[in-house]
Amino acid sequence: MKFNNEILGALCLIAAGFFLSFGGLFIRLVEDASTMQITSYRAVTFSLVALLYIILKFKSRTPEAFKNIGSKGILIAFIIGLSNVFFVFGMSNTSVANAVFIMSTAPLWAALASYIFLKKIVGTKTIIAIFGSMIGIGIMFSQGFQSTNNIGNIIILGVPICFAIQLTLINSSSQIDFMPATFLSGIFVCILGIVFIPDHSINNHDLFLILFMGAFQVGLGFVLITIGSRYIPPHRAALYILLEPVLAPIWAWLGVGEIPQTIALVGGLIVFAFVTWRIIDQFMEAEKN
């Protein structure tokens, strides 16, 4: 059963990185909507996807599922919602290259949180994979990193820190399905949008695109993260999702003709190689056990 759970968790997290990687492409296709409108409106379908999962799984036990998440689930919902807020305001005050590089430090924060709060020793192979991936990420964005956007850089740093805490909290109570917390985080972001968006008018193109983004890109991505992180230690879970920054430039290239630099492709291949090596090695270890 442990072997099956580890495979399920790893595959869910890899798939989550795949779905989340479309975010940059979709945002480039938005015409006029503000960043806060994008975050708030996509939270509507994001929450609906999570709610659909909850209803299909728990059926008549849905109220019990919400009750079971307890105070830890409320904390997870708040952290996921806060992460969305950090993303919006950070992205508005720094470059995309800065943001993606900083958010890609999530495995380092997750390894620290895993050691401090779960007392889990981070294995040598995982440490090698994390630092090897960080080198690849650094190469990918070495020509685009700017140090002038300090406020935005500090704000966006909240995203990987929140993500590491989210993974750690979910993994610490793997017997609980925290999907209701994921649903509540979307409601939290929707409420913030109602309060802070001065003008809610939006054209049909942007509205449909953002709603699709909420269901497909963010919704499925975070549903899979919530499932997968129950079975995979936080530091390794964050490592697998590094496929997101590797794939994101490729979708932008294919979708809107934004051709990635050669150095970005080289860095992406380095990240992909280290992540793939750690995934295959994990499966081999699990099979031996």
C-alpha positions in Angstrom: 0.0 0.0 0.0 2.9 2.4 0.8 4.3 1.8 -2.7 0.9 2.5 -4.3 0.5 5.7 -2.3 3.9 7.0 -3.2 3.3 6.4 -6.8 -0.2 8.1 -6.6 1.3 11.1 -4.7 4.2 11.5 -7.1 2.0 11.2 -10.2 -0.5 13.7 -8.8 2.3 16.2 -8.0 3.9 15.8 -11.5 0.5 16.4 -13.1 -0.1 19.4 -10.8 3.1 21.0 -12.1 1.9 20.3 -15.7 -1.5 22.1 -15.1 0.0 25.0 -13.2 2.6 25.6 -15.9 -0.1 27.0 -18.3 -0.6 30.0 -16.0 1.9 32.3 -17.8 0.4 31.5 -21.2 -3.2 32.1 -20.0 -2.2 35.4 -18.4 -0.6 36.6 -21.6 -3.9 35.9 -23.4 -5.9 38.1 -21.0 -6.7 41.4 -22.7 -7.8 44.0 -20.1 -8.6 42.3 -16.7 -6.5 43.4 -13.7 -4.3 41.0 -11.8 -6.7 41.1 -8.9 -9.7 40.4 -11.2 -7.8 37.4 -12.6 -7.0 36.0 -9.1 -10.5 36.7 -7.7 -12.6 35.5 -10.7 -10.6 32.4 -11.3 -11.1 31.5 -7.6 -14.8 31.0 -8.5 -14.2 28.0 -10.8 -11.2 26.9 -8.6 -13.6 26.5 -5.7 -16.2 24.7 -7.8 -13.7 22.1 -9.0 -12.7 21.5 -5.4 -16.3 21.3 -4.3 -17.1 18.8 -7.1 -14.3 16.6 -6.0 -15.6 16.8 -2.4 -19.2 15.9 -3.3 -18.2 13.1 -5.6 -16.0 11.5 -3.0 -17.9 12.1 0.2 -21.5 12.3 -1.1 -23.8 12.4 2.0 -20.7 12.7 4.2 -19.7 16.1 2.7 -20.6 18.1 5.9 -18.5 15.6 7.9 -15.6 16.1 5.5 -15.7 19.8 6.2 -15.9 19.2 10.0 -12.9 16.8 9.9 -10.4 19.4 8.6 -10.6 21.1 12.0 -8.6 24.2 12.9 -5.6 22.9 10.8 -7.8 22.9 7.7 -8.9 26.5 8.4 -5.2 27.4 8.7 -4.4 25.7 5.4 -7.3 27.5 3.7 -5.9 30.8 5.0 -2.4 30.0 3.9 -3.5 29.1 0.3 -5.5 32.2 0.1 -2.7 34.3 1.4 -0.4 32.8 -1.1 -2.7 33.9 -3.9 -2.6 37.5 -2.5 1.2 37.5 -2.3 1.3 36.2 -5.9 -0.9 39.0 -7.2 0.8 41.9 -5.4 4.3 40.5 -5.8 3.9 39.9 -9.5 2.6 43.5 -9.9 5.8 44.9 -8.3 8.5 42.7 -9.8 9.4 41.0 -13.1 8.2 37.6 -14.2 11.7 36.3 -14.1 12.2 37.4 -10.6 8.9 36.0 -9.5 9.4 32.5 -11.1 13.0 32.3 -9.7 11.9 33.2 -6.2 8.9 30.9 -6.2 11.2 28.1 -7.4 13.0 28.1 -4.1 10.0 26.3 -2.6 11.9 22.9 -2.2 14.4 24.7 0.1 11.7 26.1 2.3 9.8 22.8 2.2 13.0 20.9 3.3 13.5 23.3 6.2 9.8 23.1 7.3 9.9 19.3 6.9 12.9 19.1 9.2 11.7 21.6 11.8 8.0 20.6 12.1 7.9 16.9 11.0 11.4 15.9 12.2 12.0 14.3 8.8 15.6 13.9 7.7 16.1 15.1 4.2 18.0 12.4 2.3 21.3 13.0 0.5 19.8 12.2 -2.9 16.9 14.7 -2.3 19.3 17.4 -1.2 21.4 16.8 -4.4 18.3 17.0 -6.5 17.1 20.2 -4.8 20.4 22.0 -5.2 20.9 20.7 -8.7 17.5 22.0 -9.6 18.2 25.3 -8.1 21.3 25.6 -10.3 19.1 24.9 -13.3 16.5 27.5 -12.2 19.3 30.0 -11.7 20.7 29.4 -15.2 17.2 29.7 -16.7 16.6 33.2 -15.3 20.2 34.4 -14.9 19.8 37.1 -17.6 16.5 38.3 -16.5 16.8 38.6 -12.7 16.7 42.2 -11.5 17.5 43.5 -8.1 15.7 46.8 -8.4 12.2 45.5 -7.6 13.0 44.8 -3.9 9.4 45.3 -2.6 7.9 42.9 -5.1 10.7 40.4 -4.5 10.0 40.4 -0.7 6.3 40.0 -1.3 6.6 37.2 -3.8 8.9 35.4 -1.3 5.7 34.8 0.7 4.5 32.4 -2.1 7.1 29.6 -1.7 7.1 30.0 2.1 3.3 29.6 2.2 3.5 26.7 -0.2 6.1 24.9 2.0 3.9 25.4 5.1 0.8 24.2 3.2 2.6 21.0 2.1 3.9 20.4 5.6 0.5 20.8 7.3 -1.2 18.5 4.8 1.5 15.8 5.1 1.5 16.0 8.9 -2.1 14.7 8.9 -2.1 12.5 5.9 -5.2 10.6 7.2 -7.3 13.7 6.6 -8.5 14.8 3.2 -8.0 18.6 3.2 -9.8 19.3 0.0 -12.5 21.3 1.9 -9.7 23.6 3.0 -8.7 24.1 -0.7 -12.4 24.9 -1.4 -12.5 27.4 1.5 -9.3 29.1 0.3 -11.0 29.9 -3.0 -14.0 31.4 -1.1 -11.5 33.5 0.9 -9.9 34.9 -2.3 -13.4 35.6 -3.8 -14.3 37.7 -0.7 -11.1 39.7 -1.0 -11.9 40.4 -4.6 -15.4 41.7 -3.7 -13.9 44.0 -1.1 -10.8 45.3 -2.9 -11.7 45.4 -6.7 -12.9 48.9 -7.4 -14.4 48.0 -10.8 -15.8 44.5 -11.4 -16.6 45.1 -15.1 -14.8 42.7 -17.5 -15.2 41.7 -21.1 -16.5 38.3 -22.2 -13.2 37.1 -23.6 -11.3 37.7 -20.3 -14.2 36.4 -18.2 -14.4 33.0 -20.0 -10.6 32.7 -20.2 -10.2 33.4 -16.4 -13.0 31.0 -15.5 -11.4 28.3 -17.6 -8.1 29.1 -16.0 -9.6 28.7 -12.5 -11.0 25.2 -13.4 -8.3 23.8 -15.6 -5.0 25.4 -14.6 -5.4 26.4 -10.9 -8.3 24.2 -10.0 -7.0 20.9 -11.2 -3.4 21.9 -10.2 -4.3 22.5 -6.5 -6.7 19.6 -6.3 -3.8 17.3 -7.4 -1.4 19.1 -4.9 -3.8 18.5 -2.1 -4.1 14.8 -3.0 -0.4 14.2 -3.7 1.2 16.0 -0.8 -0.6 13.6 1.6 1.7 10.8 0.6 5.0 12.6 -0.3 7.3 14.5 2.1 7.1 18.3 1.6 10.6 18.7 0.4 10.2 16.0 -2.3 6.7 17.3 -3.2 8.0 20.8 -3.9 10.8 19.3 -5.9 8.4 17.5 -8.3 6.3 20.6 -8.9 9.5 22.3 -10.2 8.3 21.0 -13.6 6.1 24.0 -13.7 8.8 26.6 -14.4 10.4 24.2 -16.9 7.2 23.8 -18.9 5.9 27.4 -18.6 8.3 28.9 -21.2 7.5 26.1 -23.7 3.7 26.8 -23.6 4.4 30.5 -24.0 6.6 29.7 -27.0 4.0 27.4 -28.6 0.9 29.5 -27.6 2.0 33.1 -28.2 5.3 32.8 -30.0 7.4 33.9 -27.0 10.7 32.2 -28.0 12.7 31.1 -24.9 16.4 31.9 -24.8 18.8 29.1 -25.3 20.2 29.5 -21.8 16.6 29.1 -20.4 16.3 25.8 -22.3 19.6 24.6 -20.9 18.6 25.5 -17.4 15.2 23.8 -17.9 16.8 20.6 -19.1 19.1 20.6 -16.0 16.0 20.9 -13.7 14.1 18.2 -15.7 17.1 15.8 -15.4 17.5 16.2 -11.6 13.7 15.9 -11.0 13.4 12.9 -13.3 16.4 11.2 -11.6 14.9 11.6 -8.2 11.4 10.4 -9.3 12.8 7.2 -10.9 15.1 6.6 -7.9 12.1 7.0 -5.5 10.1 4.4 -7.4 13.0 2.0 -7.4 13.5 2.5 -3.7 9.8 1.9 -3.0 9.8 -1.2 -5.1 12.8 -2.7 -3.2 11.0 -2.0 0.1 
